Amino acid sequence: MNHTSSKLRTALLPLLAALVLAGCATSASVDPASIPAAPAAYKENVGTASTATATAPQSQGAWWKVFADPVLDQLVEQAAANNNSVKVAAGRLAQARAILRNTDADRLPQVGLSGGAVRQSNITTNRVAQTTVTAAANFSYEVDLIGKLSLNSDAASLDAQSREALLRSTQLLVQADVAQAYLNLRALDSERTLVRDTLKAYGNTLRLTEVRFREGDVAELDVARVRAEVAATESEALALDQRRAALEHALAVLVGQVASNFAVAPTEWSTALPVIPAGVPSTVLERRPDVSAAQSSMQAAQARVGVAKAAWFPTFSLTANGGYAAPEIKDLFKVSTQAWGVGALLSLPLFDGGRRQAGVQNANAELDIALANYREQILVAFKDVEDQLSALRLLAEQSEAQSRSVASATRATVLSDSRYRNGFVSQLELLDAQRSELRNRRQALQVKTAQYLATVGLIRALGGGWTV
């Protein structure tokens, strides 16, 4: 009896050791101090920052509606339905979820049916060939002694969360790209109108100069100068047409349309410019989908370190099967042909040439990479917000200064035109005043465009809006 008990204890020793060591195969820990600490406040003094800990990715709704432009609304909706980058991201999310279901299946019992027929003979004994027909049910289950299966499942779940966040990030990126392309298109429409209006003014100046030349009041040189200005301005107008066509084609790709069949009709730029409220809370950064994706990837890498460590411990599986085996199909389900079996398998690798150690090292390296990516994403998030906030502040000041410049240039053109018509100044002075007005108006338009683009950039940097 004692001998039997001793053998039993010896047989169960590896299993007991595995249970004792089960707590060792846990996911790796990350030092919170390695995560960049958020500043006390934004440099632009619009809110109080907090530690950038990502939350679950969430949609911030139709943020583009703050621009109150029906055409923009329609384009963003088309992109949501047809953009191929969004479709790729959605497909990768579906893959990740399928992998998660496959991984979860390893934690459940496996049940199956089997059947077959075998005909065999023993040549050495000259026995007559015999046929055996079988039908059986099989059961297997791997006991998750040390949590390897659960860690694998956790890692797959975190991968799916990361893919979901990346889908949200792709959607936000496409929405922002559509908005910025559309706003650039409207800016080009305004600039084309401005240049063509200036071209008309140059045309009037040319006609007046030609009349004065025929009357002998000015030299042919003055006519040549105005004609050169008209031709140069016409060339600029055509260049703007080319830029608009290329931008319209790029917008077609974003909304998933064939460029040949896509058009956005030129119209007056009436898109509203939303006002950024003071005191934007830094907590809105926590919802940035790219930060959330990086955090989930890091946590998945932590779990896989535990999976790699688990390879050092035994695996314990339970099996069972039961069924019938008979020489004839008609006898297959008789009581006398019943057969069954149960078993337990405990396996522990002893020597693998360093494969398990390499697996742990690889998992740790993957964690280091994921952690570095997470830290970088947090730094980039704060940089993006600071970039756009500073841009908006400085652009507001620049817009005010440029408005004064436009007003002065316009007044100078009016005065020069009056003086030229009355013969008090040369045609060169009028052309110089007209060029200055056109240049200042185009610069003002560029500043206005930059304000719109920076607003879209801020919305994107904040994860889809400035409200919590």
Phi, psi and omega in degrees: 000318179294322179297319179295317180297322180295318179296322180294318179297320179296321181291327183270355183302314178299322179295316179297321179295321179296319179295322179294321184272003186302325181292346182285331184271065179250165180295151182289151179264154178239131180291120179303333180293343180280348177274130182304131178282138180286146176292161181295329181204158173296149177299329181275005174058047178249001180176176179256129183279161176219168181301132185277085175250119187290146173252180180299140180298139181216147179283137179262015176079193185277075183297332183292346180290347177295343179274352174051050180231109182301325180294318177298317178303316182294319181295318180294321178295321177296319179296321180299326182273331192237348185296132185284331176296321177295320180295321178297315180297322178294321177295321179293326175295317178298321176299314182297322179290325177293320177296322177298315179296322178294320179291319178298330181296333179293341182271355183254156175298145179253122183236136180208169177243147178218154177202157181183174178220134181231132174242125185214160177217160179252108185294324185293333182254001180055032179282152178292141179303139181239150178249136176234124178253132183232152171212128186209159171248138184239144181223135175215149182204125176266120180285126183276074186299316189247011176082014181297316182293320179292323177294320176300318179294319178299317180297317179295323178295318178293325175299318179295320177297320178297317179295324177296318178295321178294327175297315178297321180295318179295319178298316180296318179298315181294317177302315180294320179297318178297314181299315182291321177296319180294317180295321175297323179296316179294325177296320177294323176300316180293320180292321178297318178297317180298314181294321180290325174297320177294324178298322177295319179296319177297323178298318177296319179296321180297316181296319178295320180294321179295321178297315181292329177292318179295331179275356177084014181277335181227164180273164178298333178302322179296320178296316181299321179297315181292319178299320178297320179293321178297314182295319180296319180291323176297321177298318178297321179297319178293324177296322177294323176299318180295317179297321180294319180298316180296320180292322178296322178293320178295322178295325178299318179296319181298323181268006176075032181245156174286129184302326182294335183253008187245139178205144172241114185295136176297140179202172179294141181279102182242013180297132180287146175257108183294151178266128179281122181290152177287151176074041176296121182289140181288346180296342178294339178295336183296340182265359179303123185296329180289326175293317178298319179296318180295322179293316179297321178297320178295316180294324176296320177296323175300314181297324182287338171297317177297322177297318179296321178294328182295341180296343179280346186256161182292157170247143185232121183235145175249138179225152175206146175211150178205146181177212185225149175219124184212157179285341181229148180297325182294338180261005192298320187256023173284152181301324184291346181260007180293146175212145179209166178196148174230153181202162175223136183234123175246120182236140180219110178293138181254318181220126181226018178070021179090009183297316182293319179297319177296324178297319178294317179298319179295318180296320178295321178295319178298323177295317178301318179295313182296322179294318178297320178297321179295314178300315181298321182294324177294315179298318180296323181299312179293323178298315181301316181295314180299320178303311186286324178295316179294322178299316181295320179296311183290325179293326177296318177292320180294322180297320178296315179295320181292327177297319177296321180296318179297317181299317180292319180295322178295317178296321179297323179294317179299314181293319180294321180296317179296317181292324179292318180296332180264006174077019182272336181228165180279166178295333178299321181294320178294314179299320180297319179294319179294319177298318181297319179295315180299315180299316181290323178293321178293321177295320177298321178294322177296321177295317178299316179299317180298326178296316178296315182294322178293327177296315176298318179299322178293318179300317179294319181296329180271004176087015176117030178139172183247009175259146181284000000 
